[in-house]
Amino acid sequence: MKRRLVLMAGAAAAAGLSGCASQNLDTYAGQRPELDLRRYFEGRLTAYGLFQDRSGQVVRRFTVAMEGRWDGDQGVLDEVFTYSDGRTERRVWRLTRLADGRYSGRADDVVGEARGQVRGNALHWRYTLRLPVDGRTYDVQFDDWMYLMDERVMLNKAVMSKFGIRLGEVTLTFLKH
């Protein structure tokens, strides 16, 4: 019994430490193709995604029809989500390109400002989303990583958490038309 407790405590400590580990954006600095958000999020795109809870169970599937347009360093990304249950939702991002590959963004359901940075083919994007669930709203944090695969395809993995506790993961595939 004592051995089992020691093993469980060790596993919990390892899980806690690995939860603190984070990717280093600079690792992607030389990766190609180089991601230019203004070029990629210009025009029509479609994304296919799913949300998995922390046990890995797929809880929700969805598609996103997107239209992006830029005027210099200011962009608008208009997203319409259609969920597998037929429900729809709209989010309009207002994006700003800053110096050194950094970006900021705002949307009506984003609390404060989203912050991101591009290196090579990758974007690391963080924000707090006000998420409606069963008639209530919760502020949850998103830690997003996007990877440009080629001029048409980008993959996205995002961890959703609250109070530092991982709630689940969103996986998306973007396709540029």
C-alpha angles and dihedrals in degrees: 000000000000091000091052091052091050091049092047091049090050092049091048091050092049091049090049093051094046089050088060093051116101136188118257111235091206088067087075097049094108098038120119145250090048114230117235107178092199091058097039097045094048116109128354125346136168125207130194118203151162139198120223122193119228091275090058095252113145103239101171138016125196148163126220125208108202137187119190130190132175135198106190108302095347120088140177122206112190111197128188113191120203113192126206090252090059096254116136133205134181130213124179115198120202105202132192126195110220132183125295097024093302125141135188128200143186134194132169093256095042114097109226116328133333115227127202144161134202127217121172108316096343138087123195109200128180130186146140116247125200099225123195113219124172095335095316132088128227129191107228130178123236123204103192129190119186125187124195108221098179137331091292107031130064126172123211132195120181131180115212118206143164124204087355092301115126111238099177148298136271119210121192138177115202120204120193116213 
